[in-house]
Amino acid sequence: MNSITLPSHAKVNIGLRILNRRPDGYHTIHTVFQELEWHDSVTLTKQPQGCMITTNMSGIPCDDTNTCAKAYHLLKNNFPDIGGVNIHLQKVIPPGTGLGGGSGNAATVLKGLNKLYHLSLTAGELESLASRIGADVPFFIKGGTQIGDGIGERLTPVSSPVKGIYLLILPELSISTAWAYGAWKNCLESSEQKPNFAHFFYGTTPSFSIFENDFERIVIPAHPEIGIIKNRLLRMGAEFAGLSGSGSTVFGIFDDEADARLAESKFQPTCRTILTTPANL
């Protein structure tokens, strides 16, 4: 096998609490990651040496700053005998939207190279490598639905997804995660108190009311349109609406597809919209 093409899925964070700040400057978090069916496609083709990246989307770096290049070089350092790779990213997930596009691409490269070069790495070993690339990358090794702790690398799989029709609203703006954490650090105190998001899955009366994204307290004052979109989704019948990660994507979870499609029509054509479902249904 000289080439392989794999899907690289989007994710949303259903709730995200920012907890205590670590000595290294990072903050620990508590969140629920939900992988979505909507995805990029990543094609890996063997080449004698080195890493070449191409993509259909402007604004995506194709040099060693790309998370996919970092994934390749990380494996190359651990397995010096592997050859090179040509990586083509067929992108639909924009950067800076809180949907984990770059992190998912990197995880997909790790999984693809594992198959392409017959490295026989386990999912746990891939997650350990992924944690050295970025905080969200380990989640995408297994995907599905997982509770994330630490900086997002401590993962607890959940057996069933957060079901529903997901309407993603992608405003015409990009939000830097580094900016969002910096703004949180400068303006607000961290909390040691961690909500029990697992209660949603294992409690007797699950309710979306336990979910809250702390980044909304930073992002909405800076970008009021985010709050407007969230409130519109709730008025249109979403069971839950919130910011994914640090944004800029706002998503609503609907029980009924017809209601989701009607809501989608109200946001078009001023916003880009995506209707999707959990990848692990």
Secondary structure, DSSP 8 states (H G I E B T S, - for coil): --EEEEEEEEEEEEEEEEEEE-TTS-EEEEEEEEEEEEEEEEEEEEESSSEEEEESSTT---STTSHHHHHHHHHHHH-TT--EEEEEEE--S-TTSSS-HHHHHHHHHHHHHHHHTT----HHHHHHHHTTT-TTTTHHHH-SEEEEETTTTEEEE-SS---SEEEEEE-S----HHHHHHHHHHH---------TTHHHHSSS--GGG--BTTHHHHHHH-HHHHHHHHHHHHTT-SEEEE-TTSS-EEEEES-HHHHHHHHHHHTTTSEEEEE-BTT-
